[in-house]
């Protein structure tokens, strides 16, 4: 009578069977599955990239608005100076 062992307890002699059994046990481990899922998940990286792009766009708008404001201030200053010269 031959004793039947569960697959995890059976004695493997073929090196390919040993490796296949090891790979199957590692793949089926819940912590390993969770870790692999976390490593493969790129949604966080994508959100960070979009955040950086939004920050750069906001910075460009602020610099452009500041430059436009200075330009308009200078232009109105020149107009005011000319109007003051003609009024007197």
Biopython code that builds the backbone (N, CA, C, O; Angstrom):
import numpy as np
from Bio.PDB.StructureBuilder import StructureBuilder

atoms = [
    (1, "UNK", "N", (0.827, -1.160, 0.000)),
    (1, "UNK", "CA", (0.000, 0.000, 0.000)),
    (1, "UNK", "C", (0.888, 1.245, 0.000)),
    (1, "UNK", "O", (1.769, 1.406, 0.845)),
    (2, "UNK", "N", (0.632, 2.111, -0.964)),
    (2, "UNK", "CA", (1.444, 3.312, -1.107)),
    (2, "UNK", "C", (0.725, 4.491, -0.453)),
    (2, "UNK", "O", (-0.464, 4.714, -0.676)),
    (3, "UNK", "N", (1.470, 5.236, 0.355)),
    (3, "UNK", "CA", (0.888, 6.373, 1.057)),
    (3, "UNK", "C", (0.805, 7.561, 0.103)),
    (3, "UNK", "O", (1.757, 7.879, -0.609)),
    (4, "UNK", "N", (-0.361, 8.209, 0.109)),
    (4, "UNK", "CA", (-0.559, 9.384, -0.761)),
    (4, "UNK", "C", (-0.316, 10.646, 0.055)),
    (4, "UNK", "O", (-1.013, 10.911, 1.035)),
    (5, "UNK", "N", (0.668, 11.409, -0.356)),
    (5, "UNK", "CA", (1.015, 12.648, 0.329)),
    (5, "UNK", "C", (0.411, 13.843, -0.421)),
    (5, "UNK", "O", (0.260, 13.806, -1.642)),
    (6, "UNK", "N", (0.076, 14.881, 0.310)),
    (6, "UNK", "CA", (-0.378, 16.096, -0.372)),
    (6, "UNK", "C", (0.734, 16.627, -1.277)),
    (6, "UNK", "O", (1.906, 16.343, -1.031)),
    (7, "UNK", "N", (0.395, 17.389, -2.314)),
    (7, "UNK", "CA", (1.407, 17.863, -3.263)),
    (7, "UNK", "C", (2.527, 18.656, -2.605)),
    (7, "UNK", "O", (3.659, 18.627, -3.086)),
    (8, "UNK", "N", (2.241, 19.358, -1.522)),
    (8, "UNK", "CA", (3.294, 20.151, -0.885)),
    (8, "UNK", "C", (4.247, 19.291, -0.079)),
    (8, "UNK", "O", (5.357, 19.727, 0.227)),
    (9, "UNK", "N", (3.843, 18.081, 0.273)),
    (9, "UNK", "CA", (4.704, 17.217, 1.082)),
    (9, "UNK", "C", (5.347, 16.090, 0.295)),
    (9, "UNK", "O", (6.188, 15.368, 0.830)),
    (10, "UNK", "N", (4.968, 15.928, -0.959)),
    (10, "UNK", "CA", (5.542, 14.813, -1.713)),
    (10, "UNK", "C", (7.011, 15.078, -2.027)),
    (10, "UNK", "O", (7.440, 16.228, -2.120)),
    (11, "UNK", "N", (7.747, 14.037, -2.182)),
    (11, "UNK", "CA", (9.165, 14.131, -2.474)),
    (11, "UNK", "C", (9.347, 14.229, -3.981)),
    (11, "UNK", "O", (8.931, 13.346, -4.730)),
    (12, "UNK", "N", (9.968, 15.308, -4.407)),
    (12, "UNK", "CA", (10.205, 15.520, -5.828)),
    (12, "UNK", "C", (11.657, 15.175, -6.128)),
    (12, "UNK", "O", (12.571, 15.586, -5.413)),
    (13, "UNK", "N", (11.847, 14.428, -7.175)),
    (13, "UNK", "CA", (13.206, 14.019, -7.527)),
    (13, "UNK", "C", (13.674, 14.688, -8.808)),
    (13, "UNK", "O", (14.871, 14.913, -8.985)),
    (14, "UNK", "N", (12.771, 15.000, -9.681)),
    (14, "UNK", "CA", (13.129, 15.625, -10.942)),
    (14, "UNK", "C", (13.391, 17.119, -10.700)),
    (14, "UNK", "O", (12.536, 17.794, -10.128)),
    (15, "UNK", "N", (14.537, 17.649, -11.115)),
    (15, "UNK", "CA", (14.849, 19.068, -10.870)),
    (15, "UNK", "C", (13.800, 20.018, -11.477)),
    (15, "UNK", "O", (13.496, 21.063, -10.900)),
    (16, "UNK", "N", (13.256, 19.648, -12.638)),
    (16, "UNK", "CA", (12.233, 20.501, -13.249)),
    (16, "UNK", "C", (10.970, 20.519, -12.393)),
    (16, "UNK", "O", (10.326, 21.559, -12.259)),
    (17, "UNK", "N", (10.613, 19.374, -11.812)),
    (17, "UNK", "CA", (9.436, 19.313, -10.941)),
    (17, "UNK", "C", (9.670, 20.134, -9.672)),
    (17, "UNK", "O", (8.766, 20.813, -9.186)),
    (18, "UNK", "N", (10.882, 20.064, -9.149)),
    (18, "UNK", "CA", (11.215, 20.816, -7.943)),
    (18, "UNK", "C", (11.071, 22.313, -8.214)),
    (18, "UNK", "O", (10.473, 23.042, -7.423)),
    (19, "UNK", "N", (11.623, 22.759, -9.335)),
    (19, "UNK", "CA", (11.549, 24.182, -9.684)),
    (19, "UNK", "C", (10.111, 24.600, -9.956)),
    (19, "UNK", "O", (9.682, 25.665, -9.513)),
    (20, "UNK", "N", (9.372, 23.784, -10.671)),
    (20, "UNK", "CA", (7.971, 24.095, -10.967)),
    (20, "UNK", "C", (7.157, 24.173, -9.675)),
    (20, "UNK", "O", (6.306, 25.051, -9.530)),
    (21, "UNK", "N", (7.414, 23.262, -8.740)),
    (21, "UNK", "CA", (6.697, 23.274, -7.467)),
    (21, "UNK", "C", (7.040, 24.536, -6.677)),
    (21, "UNK", "O", (6.160, 25.149, -6.072)),
    (22, "UNK", "N", (8.303, 24.918, -6.681)),
    (22, "UNK", "CA", (8.726, 26.130, -5.974)),
    (22, "UNK", "C", (8.065, 27.366, -6.577)),
    (22, "UNK", "O", (7.564, 28.219, -5.845)),
    (23, "UNK", "N", (8.060, 27.468, -7.894)),
    (23, "UNK", "CA", (7.454, 28.606, -8.574)),
    (23, "UNK", "C", (5.962, 28.670, -8.279)),
    (23, "UNK", "O", (5.427, 29.749, -8.028)),
    (24, "UNK", "N", (5.292, 27.534, -8.307)),
    (24, "UNK", "CA", (3.852, 27.507, -8.030)),
    (24, "UNK", "C", (3.557, 27.934, -6.593)),
    (24, "UNK", "O", (2.587, 28.652, -6.348)),
    (25, "UNK", "N", (4.382, 27.500, -5.648)),
    (25, "UNK", "CA", (4.165, 27.899, -4.259)),
    (25, "UNK", "C", (4.399, 29.386, -4.071)),
    (25, "UNK", "O", (3.659, 30.036, -3.332)),
    (26, "UNK", "N", (5.421, 29.943, -4.731)),
    (26, "UNK", "CA", (5.708, 31.371, -4.617)),
    (26, "UNK", "C", (4.593, 32.179, -5.269)),
    (26, "UNK", "O", (4.155, 33.188, -4.715)),
    (27, "UNK", "N", (4.131, 31.747, -6.436)),
    (27, "UNK", "CA", (3.071, 32.468, -7.140)),
    (27, "UNK", "C", (1.770, 32.460, -6.355)),
    (27, "UNK", "O", (1.001, 33.419, -6.413)),
    (28, "UNK", "N", (1.526, 31.400, -5.635)),
    (28, "UNK", "CA", (0.245, 31.295, -4.949)),
    (28, "UNK", "C", (0.259, 31.931, -3.560)),
    (28, "UNK", "O", (-0.783, 31.999, -2.908)),
    (29, "UNK", "N", (1.392, 32.386, -3.108)),
    (29, "UNK", "CA", (1.475, 32.989, -1.780)),
    (29, "UNK", "C", (0.766, 34.342, -1.801)),
    (29, "UNK", "O", (1.074, 35.172, -2.656)),
    (30, "UNK", "N", (-0.179, 34.590, -0.882)),
    (30, "UNK", "CA", (-0.964, 35.825, -0.921)),
    (30, "UNK", "C", (-0.141, 37.101, -0.754)),
    (30, "UNK", "O", (-0.441, 38.116, -1.383)),
    (31, "UNK", "N", (0.887, 37.061, 0.084)),
    (31, "UNK", "CA", (1.719, 38.250, 0.273)),
    (31, "UNK", "C", (2.507, 38.536, -1.004)),
    (31, "UNK", "O", (2.671, 39.691, -1.397)),
    (32, "UNK", "N", (2.981, 37.497, -1.630)),
    (32, "UNK", "CA", (3.713, 37.657, -2.889)),
    (32, "UNK", "C", (2.798, 38.238, -3.964)),
    (32, "UNK", "O", (3.203, 39.115, -4.726)),
    (33, "UNK", "N", (1.562, 37.744, -4.020)),
    (33, "UNK", "CA", (0.610, 38.264, -4.998)),
    (33, "UNK", "C", (0.349, 39.749, -4.747)),
    (33, "UNK", "O", (0.315, 40.546, -5.685)),
    (34, "UNK", "N", (0.167, 40.111, -3.489)),
    (34, "UNK", "CA", (-0.090, 41.501, -3.135)),
    (34, "UNK", "C", (1.106, 42.384, -3.488)),
    (34, "UNK", "O", (0.935, 43.486, -4.010)),
    (35, "UNK", "N", (2.309, 41.903, -3.204)),
    (35, "UNK", "CA", (3.514, 42.665, -3.508)),
    (35, "UNK", "C", (3.672, 42.860, -5.010)),
    (35, "UNK", "O", (4.005, 43.955, -5.461)),
    (36, "UNK", "N", (3.436, 41.809, -5.785)),
    (36, "UNK", "CA", (3.555, 41.915, -7.241)),
    (36, "UNK", "C", (2.501, 42.864, -7.802)),
    (36, "UNK", "O", (2.784, 43.633, -8.720)),
    (37, "UNK", "N", (1.297, 42.813, -7.259)),
    (37, "UNK", "CA", (0.230, 43.713, -7.706)),
    (37, "UNK", "C", (0.624, 45.157, -7.412)),
    (37, "UNK", "O", (0.408, 46.040, -8.242)),
    (38, "UNK", "N", (1.201, 45.401, -6.237)),
    (38, "UNK", "CA", (1.627, 46.746, -5.855)),
    (38, "UNK", "C", (2.752, 47.237, -6.759)),
    (38, "UNK", "O", (2.758, 48.400, -7.162)),
    (39, "UNK", "N", (3.699, 46.367, -7.081)),
    (39, "UNK", "CA", (4.832, 46.751, -7.926)),
    (39, "UNK", "C", (4.369, 47.066, -9.344)),
    (39, "UNK", "O", (4.863, 48.008, -9.963)),
    (40, "UNK", "N", (3.424, 46.284, -9.861)),
    (40, "UNK", "CA", (2.954, 46.477, -11.231)),
    (40, "UNK", "C", (1.981, 47.643, -11.357)),
    (40, "UNK", "O", (1.767, 48.144, -12.462)),
    (41, "UNK", "N", (1.390, 48.085, -10.255)),
    (41, "UNK", "CA", (0.404, 49.163, -10.287)),
    (41, "UNK", "C", (1.106, 50.490, -10.555)),
    (41, "UNK", "O", (1.970, 50.902, -9.782)),
    (42, "UNK", "N", (0.740, 51.158, -11.640)),
    (42, "UNK", "CA", (1.363, 52.420, -12.009)),
    (42, "UNK", "C", (0.410, 53.596, -11.846)),
    (42, "UNK", "O", (0.737, 54.701, -12.279)),
    (43, "UNK", "N", (-0.741, 53.402, -11.247)),
    (43, "UNK", "CA", (-1.705, 54.488, -11.140)),
    (43, "UNK", "C", (-1.181, 55.609, -10.241)),
    (43, "UNK", "O", (-1.444, 56.781, -10.508)),
    (44, "UNK", "N", (-0.452, 55.271, -9.190)),
    (44, "UNK", "CA", (0.121, 56.298, -8.327)),
    (44, "UNK", "C", (1.161, 57.129, -9.053)),
    (44, "UNK", "O", (1.201, 58.350, -8.904)),
    (45, "UNK", "N", (1.999, 56.474, -9.834)),
    (45, "UNK", "CA", (3.016, 57.192, -10.604)),
    (45, "UNK", "C", (2.357, 58.113, -11.616)),
    (45, "UNK", "O", (2.830, 59.228, -11.836)),
    (46, "UNK", "N", (1.280, 57.666, -12.231)),
    (46, "UNK", "CA", (0.579, 58.484, -13.204)),
    (46, "UNK", "C", (-0.024, 59.708, -12.525)),
    (46, "UNK", "O", (0.037, 60.810, -13.070)),
    (47, "UNK", "N", (-0.599, 59.528, -11.352)),
    (47, "UNK", "CA", (-1.185, 60.657, -10.624)),
    (47, "UNK", "C", (-0.109, 61.678, -10.260)),
    (47, "UNK", "O", (-0.349, 62.883, -10.341)),
    (48, "UNK", "N", (1.052, 61.217, -9.868)),
    (48, "UNK", "CA", (2.156, 62.127, -9.539)),
    (48, "UNK", "C", (2.604, 62.887, -10.781)),
    (48, "UNK", "O", (2.877, 64.086, -10.717)),
    (49, "UNK", "N", (2.681, 62.187, -11.913)),
    (49, "UNK", "CA", (3.083, 62.856, -13.160)),
    (49, "UNK", "C", (2.081, 63.933, -13.538)),
    (49, "UNK", "O", (2.475, 65.033, -13.927)),
    (50, "UNK", "N", (0.795, 63.637, -13.432)),
    (50, "UNK", "CA", (-0.229, 64.640, -13.747)),
    (50, "UNK", "C", (-0.152, 65.813, -12.775)),
    (50, "UNK", "O", (-0.349, 66.959, -13.178)),
    (51, "UNK", "N", (0.128, 65.548, -11.522)),
    (51, "UNK", "CA", (0.281, 66.614, -10.539)),
    (51, "UNK", "C", (1.456, 67.527, -10.872)),
    (51, "UNK", "O", (1.360, 68.748, -10.746)),
    (52, "UNK", "N", (2.563, 66.928, -11.297)),
    (52, "UNK", "CA", (3.727, 67.734, -11.681)),
    (52, "UNK", "C", (3.433, 68.574, -12.912)),
    (52, "UNK", "O", (3.838, 69.735, -12.981)),
    (53, "UNK", "N", (2.739, 68.006, -13.877)),
    (53, "UNK", "CA", (2.382, 68.759, -15.083)),
    (53, "UNK", "C", (1.478, 69.934, -14.717)),
    (53, "UNK", "O", (1.674, 71.047, -15.205)),
    (54, "UNK", "N", (0.483, 69.686, -13.855)),
    (54, "UNK", "CA", (-0.425, 70.755, -13.432)),
    (54, "UNK", "C", (0.345, 71.855, -12.699)),
    (54, "UNK", "O", (0.068, 73.038, -12.896)),
    (55, "UNK", "N", (1.299, 71.478, -11.862)),
    (55, "UNK", "CA", (2.095, 72.470, -11.128)),
    (55, "UNK", "C", (2.936, 73.309, -12.091)),
    (55, "UNK", "O", (3.051, 74.521, -11.913)),
    (56, "UNK", "N", (3.519, 72.681, -13.099)),
    (56, "UNK", "CA", (4.316, 73.430, -14.079)),
    (56, "UNK", "C", (3.443, 74.380, -14.895)),
    (56, "UNK", "O", (3.856, 75.502, -15.191)),
    (57, "UNK", "N", (2.243, 73.940, -15.260)),
    (57, "UNK", "CA", (1.327, 74.808, -16.001)),
    (57, "UNK", "C", (0.923, 76.001, -15.128)),
    (57, "UNK", "O", (0.877, 77.135, -15.605)),
    (58, "UNK", "N", (0.632, 75.745, -13.856)),
    (58, "UNK", "CA", (0.261, 76.832, -12.943)),
    (58, "UNK", "C", (1.411, 77.826, -12.786)),
    (58, "UNK", "O", (1.194, 79.037, -12.757)),
    (59, "UNK", "N", (2.626, 77.310, -12.686)),
    (59, "UNK", "CA", (3.796, 78.183, -12.568)),
    (59, "UNK", "C", (3.963, 79.031, -13.820)),
    (59, "UNK", "O", (4.256, 80.222, -13.725)),
    (60, "UNK", "N", (3.780, 78.432, -14.987)),
    (60, "UNK", "CA", (3.896, 79.181, -16.243)),
    (60, "UNK", "C", (2.827, 80.269, -16.317)),
    (60, "UNK", "O", (3.107, 81.379, -16.771)),
    (61, "UNK", "N", (1.615, 79.965, -15.880)),
    (61, "UNK", "CA", (0.541, 80.968, -15.887)),
    (61, "UNK", "C", (0.881, 82.116, -14.942)),
    (61, "UNK", "O", (0.672, 83.280, -15.285)),
    (62, "UNK", "N", (1.401, 81.803, -13.758)),
    (62, "UNK", "CA", (1.750, 82.861, -12.802)),
    (62, "UNK", "C", (2.862, 83.754, -13.349)),
    (62, "UNK", "O", (2.786, 84.976, -13.225)),
    (63, "UNK", "N", (3.880, 83.168, -13.944)),
    (63, "UNK", "CA", (4.976, 83.962, -14.499)),
    (63, "UNK", "C", (4.469, 84.811, -15.661)),
    (63, "UNK", "O", (4.812, 85.987, -15.777)),
    (64, "UNK", "N", (3.651, 84.208, -16.518)),
    (64, "UNK", "CA", (3.099, 84.951, -17.656)),
    (64, "UNK", "C", (2.182, 86.074, -17.209)),
    (64, "UNK", "O", (2.243, 87.171, -17.763)),
    (65, "UNK", "N", (1.340, 85.829, -16.226)),
    (65, "UNK", "CA", (0.437, 86.870, -15.729)),
    (65, "UNK", "C", (1.217, 87.999, -15.065)),
    (65, "UNK", "O", (0.871, 89.171, -15.214)),
    (66, "UNK", "N", (2.260, 87.645, -14.339)),
    (66, "UNK", "CA", (3.095, 88.681, -13.713)),
    (66, "UNK", "C", (3.777, 89.535, -14.751)),
    (66, "UNK", "O", (3.835, 90.757, -14.615)),
    (67, "UNK", "N", (4.292, 88.906, -15.786)),
    (67, "UNK", "CA", (4.950, 89.646, -16.861)),
    (67, "UNK", "C", (3.951, 90.531, -17.601)),
    (67, "UNK", "O", (4.254, 91.678, -17.928)),
    (68, "UNK", "N", (2.770, 89.998, -17.861)),
    (68, "UNK", "CA", (1.729, 90.786, -18.532)),
    (68, "UNK", "C", (1.313, 91.970, -17.663)),
    (68, "UNK", "O", (1.113, 93.074, -18.171)),
    (69, "UNK", "N", (1.185, 91.746, -16.362)),
    (69, "UNK", "CA", (0.827, 92.826, -15.449)),
    (69, "UNK", "C", (1.858, 93.935, -15.443)),
    (69, "UNK", "O", (1.501, 95.113, -15.456)),
    (70, "UNK", "N", (3.132, 93.576, -15.423)),
    (70, "UNK", "CA", (4.202, 94.582, -15.457)),
    (70, "UNK", "C", (4.185, 95.353, -16.766)),
    (70, "UNK", "O", (4.366, 96.571, -16.776)),
    (71, "UNK", "N", (3.970, 94.653, -17.862)),
    (71, "UNK", "CA", (3.925, 95.299, -19.167)),
    (71, "UNK", "C", (2.759, 96.287, -19.251)),
    (71, "UNK", "O", (2.918, 97.407, -19.736)),
    (72, "UNK", "N", (1.591, 95.861, -18.774)),
    (72, "UNK", "CA", (0.424, 96.754, -18.783)),
    (72, "UNK", "C", (0.646, 97.964, -17.879)),
    (72, "UNK", "O", (0.266, 99.079, -18.236)),
    (73, "UNK", "N", (1.244, 97.759, -16.740)),
    (73, "UNK", "CA", (1.529, 98.861, -15.815)),
    (73, "UNK", "C", (2.463, 99.881, -16.476)),
    (73, "UNK", "O", (2.244, 101.087, -16.365)),
    (74, "UNK", "N", (3.490, 99.403, -17.154)),
    (74, "UNK", "CA", (4.420, 100.306, -17.842)),
    (74, "UNK", "C", (3.704, 101.071, -18.956)),
    (74, "UNK", "O", (3.907, 102.273, -19.124)),
    (75, "UNK", "N", (2.868, 100.363, -19.714)),
    (75, "UNK", "CA", (2.149, 101.004, -20.825)),
    (75, "UNK", "C", (1.209, 102.104, -20.306)),
    (75, "UNK", "O", (1.183, 103.206, -20.853)),
    (76, "UNK", "N", (0.441, 101.805, -19.254)),
    (76, "UNK", "CA", (-0.455, 102.813, -18.692)),
    (76, "UNK", "C", (0.336, 103.974, -18.075)),
    (76, "UNK", "O", (-0.123, 105.116, -18.097)),
    (77, "UNK", "N", (1.499, 103.691, -17.537)),
    (77, "UNK", "CA", (2.362, 104.755, -17.003)),
    (77, "UNK", "C", (2.804, 105.696, -18.101)),
    (77, "UNK", "O", (2.806, 106.911, -17.906)),
    (78, "UNK", "N", (3.183, 105.159, -19.261)),
    (78, "UNK", "CA", (3.590, 105.989, -20.398)),
    (78, "UNK", "C", (2.408, 106.819, -20.901)),
    (78, "UNK", "O", (2.562, 107.998, -21.221)),
    (79, "UNK", "N", (1.240, 106.203, -20.965)),
    (79, "UNK", "CA", (0.044, 106.931, -21.407)),
    (79, "UNK", "C", (-0.271, 108.068, -20.431)),
    (79, "UNK", "O", (-0.595, 109.177, -20.854)),
    (80, "UNK", "N", (-0.176, 107.796, -19.134)),
    (80, "UNK", "CA", (-0.463, 108.826, -18.123)),
    (80, "UNK", "C", (0.522, 109.970, -18.233)),
    (80, "UNK", "O", (0.143, 111.132, -18.084)),
    (81, "UNK", "N", (1.788, 109.656, -18.492)),
    (81, "UNK", "CA", (2.810, 110.694, -18.623)),
    (81, "UNK", "C", (2.512, 111.586, -19.822)),
    (81, "UNK", "O", (2.634, 112.808, -19.729)),
    (82, "UNK", "N", (2.117, 110.981, -20.960)),
    (82, "UNK", "CA", (1.802, 111.764, -22.150)),
    (82, "UNK", "C", (0.568, 112.635, -21.920)),
    (82, "UNK", "O", (0.521, 113.781, -22.367)),
    (83, "UNK", "N", (-0.435, 112.087, -21.219)),
    (83, "UNK", "CA", (-1.636, 112.859, -20.955)),
    (83, "UNK", "C", (-1.349, 114.028, -20.015)),
    (83, "UNK", "O", (-1.920, 115.107, -20.172)),
    (84, "UNK", "N", (-0.477, 113.820, -19.051)),
    (84, "UNK", "CA", (-0.106, 114.886, -18.123)),
    (84, "UNK", "C", (0.627, 115.993, -18.886)),
    (84, "UNK", "O", (0.453, 117.173, -18.582)),
    (85, "UNK", "N", (1.442, 115.618, -19.871)),
    (85, "UNK", "CA", (2.219, 116.601, -20.645)),
    (85, "UNK", "C", (1.306, 117.443, -21.540)),
    (85, "UNK", "O", (1.594, 118.619, -21.762)),
    (86, "UNK", "N", (0.226, 116.881, -22.052)),
    (86, "UNK", "CA", (-0.648, 117.623, -22.954)),
    (86, "UNK", "C", (-1.694, 118.442, -22.215)),
    (86, "UNK", "O", (-2.244, 119.396, -22.765)),
    (87, "UNK", "N", (-1.973, 118.069, -20.958)),
    (87, "UNK", "CA", (-3.018, 118.767, -20.193)),
    (87, "UNK", "C", (-2.508, 120.099, -19.642)),
    (87, "UNK", "O", (-3.325, 120.973, -19.353)),
    (88, "UNK", "N", (-1.234, 120.289, -19.487)),
    (88, "UNK", "CA", (-0.723, 121.460, -18.811)),
    (88, "UNK", "C", (-0.337, 122.575, -19.638)),
    (88, "UNK", "O", (0.106, 123.601, -19.123)),
]
sb = StructureBuilder()
sb.init_structure("model")
sb.init_model(0)
sb.init_chain("A")
sb.init_seg("    ")
for serial, (resi, resn, name, xyz) in enumerate(atoms, 1):
    if name == "N":
        sb.init_residue(resn, " ", resi, " ")
    sb.init_atom(name, np.array(xyz, "f"), 0.0, 1.0, " ", f" {name:<3s}", serial, name[0])
structure = sb.get_structure()
